[in-house]
Amino acid sequence: MTTIRGVANNGGGTTRKPSVNLDEVSKTIIELLQHDGRKSYASIAAEVGLSEAAVRQRVQRLLEADVMQIVAVTDPLQVGFQRQAMVGLRVSGDMTAVADALTAMDEVSYVVTTAGSFDVLAEVVCENDNHLLELLTSRIRPLPGVTATETFVYLKLNKQLYNWGTR
């Protein structure tokens, strides 16, 4: 059995979520939902040998603990966002403060603290190049502690999958 302690960050800081024990049944439920996020509780219940109510409760616990999310993943280009980019940031001082500030920005879809050439990477989704320019120059580069940025503009989304399973 694996114990996962979910950590939620909704832009207002980090809060601890309750521990969740991931037994084989919970892992199977996660993997089924990774393959098809619209799969019915009844169908999942039949595959894992639980009642529909028990599956619903497990899914709710996994959602509340931020072990997983069930969302519609879109191709931003097809829903009106013409510019995506990954922004690498070099930071002096507290990287967490910069990462937290980025998570509070609506245009930022992904933030990770890294080791290597950049201290923080942030994926941004913008309506167009002017929007990206405004975001970079007016809101990201002026953040306290940011010493340099490098922007990698996406030309084409080649692969975006979230079905890596569990361990």
C-alpha positions in Angstrom: 0.0 0.0 0.0 1.3 3.5 -0.9 0.5 6.5 1.2 0.2 9.8 -0.6 0.0 13.1 1.2 -1.7 15.5 -1.3 -0.5 19.1 -1.4 -2.9 21.6 -2.8 -1.7 25.0 -4.1 -4.4 27.2 -5.3 -2.3 30.3 -5.6 -2.8 31.3 -2.0 -0.1 29.2 -0.5 0.3 25.5 0.3 -2.1 23.6 2.5 -1.8 20.0 3.6 -4.5 17.6 2.5 -5.4 14.4 4.3 -3.3 11.3 3.7 -4.8 8.7 1.3 -3.8 5.1 1.3 -3.5 3.9 -2.3 -4.3 0.2 -2.4 -4.6 -1.7 -5.6 -8.3 -1.0 -6.0 -7.7 2.8 -5.7 -4.8 2.6 -8.2 -7.0 0.7 -10.6 -9.8 3.3 -10.2 -7.2 6.1 -11.0 -5.9 4.2 -14.0 -9.4 3.7 -15.4 -10.2 7.4 -15.0 -6.9 8.3 -16.6 -8.0 6.4 -19.6 -11.6 7.7 -19.6 -12.5 10.5 -17.2 -16.2 10.1 -18.1 -16.3 6.4 -17.2 -19.4 5.7 -15.0 -19.1 4.7 -11.4 -21.2 1.6 -12.2 -18.7 0.5 -14.9 -15.7 1.1 -12.6 -17.5 -0.8 -9.8 -18.0 -3.8 -12.1 -14.3 -3.8 -13.0 -12.9 -3.4 -9.4 -15.5 -5.5 -7.6 -17.0 -2.8 -5.4 -20.4 -1.2 -5.2 -21.1 1.9 -7.1 -21.4 3.9 -3.8 -18.0 2.6 -2.6 -16.4 3.7 -5.9 -18.0 7.1 -5.6 -16.7 7.5 -2.1 -13.2 6.5 -3.1 -13.2 8.9 -6.0 -14.4 11.7 -3.8 -11.6 11.0 -1.3 -9.0 11.0 -4.1 -10.3 14.3 -5.4 -10.4 15.9 -1.9 -6.9 14.9 -1.2 -5.7 16.3 -4.6 -4.4 12.8 -5.6 -6.2 13.4 -8.9 -8.4 15.8 -10.8 -11.1 15.1 -13.3 -11.1 17.8 -15.9 -11.6 18.3 -19.7 -8.1 18.7 -21.2 -8.2 20.9 -24.3 -5.9 22.0 -27.0 -5.6 25.7 -26.3 -5.2 26.6 -30.0 -8.6 25.1 -30.7 -10.4 27.0 -28.0 -9.2 30.6 -28.8 -5.7 30.8 -27.2 -3.2 31.4 -30.0 0.0 31.5 -27.9 1.5 29.0 -25.5 5.0 29.2 -24.0 7.2 27.8 -21.4 9.0 30.5 -19.4 12.2 29.6 -17.6 13.0 31.9 -14.7 16.2 32.4 -12.8 15.6 33.6 -9.2 17.7 35.0 -6.5 16.4 34.3 -3.0 13.2 32.5 -2.2 12.1 30.5 -5.2 8.8 29.5 -3.4 7.7 33.1 -3.3 8.1 33.5 -7.1 6.4 30.1 -7.7 3.5 31.1 -5.5 3.1 34.4 -7.3 3.1 32.6 -10.7 0.4 30.1 -9.5 -1.8 33.1 -8.7 -1.8 34.2 -12.4 -4.7 33.0 -14.5 -2.6 32.6 -17.6 -0.1 30.3 -15.9 -1.2 26.6 -16.2 1.8 24.8 -14.7 4.6 25.8 -12.4 7.5 23.6 -11.2 10.6 24.4 -9.1 13.6 22.8 -10.8 17.3 22.1 -10.5 19.4 23.1 -13.5 19.6 26.2 -15.7 16.3 27.6 -14.4 15.0 27.7 -10.9 11.3 27.8 -11.9 9.5 26.8 -15.1 6.0 28.2 -15.9 3.8 27.2 -18.7 1.6 30.1 -19.9 -1.5 30.2 -22.2 -2.3 33.5 -23.8 -4.8 34.8 -26.3 -2.1 36.2 -28.7 1.5 37.5 -28.8 0.5 40.9 -27.4 -1.1 39.2 -24.4 2.1 37.1 -23.9 4.3 40.3 -24.2 2.2 42.1 -21.6 2.3 39.1 -19.2 6.1 38.8 -19.5 7.0 42.5 -19.3 4.3 43.7 -16.8 3.7 40.8 -14.5 6.4 38.0 -14.6 9.7 39.8 -15.1 9.0 42.5 -12.4 8.3 39.8 -9.7 10.7 40.3 -6.7 13.6 37.9 -7.0 13.4 37.3 -10.8 16.8 38.0 -12.3 16.3 36.6 -15.8 13.7 34.8 -18.0 13.8 32.9 -21.2 10.6 32.2 -23.1 10.1 29.1 -25.3 7.2 29.7 -27.6 5.2 26.6 -28.6 4.8 26.1 -32.4 2.8 22.9 -32.2 1.3 20.7 -29.5 2.7 17.3 -30.5 1.7 15.2 -27.5 -0.3 15.8 -24.3 -1.3 12.8 -22.4 -2.0 12.1 -18.7 -2.3 8.3 -18.6 1.0 7.3 -17.0 -0.8 5.0 -14.6 0.2 4.5 -10.9 3.1 2.8 -9.0 
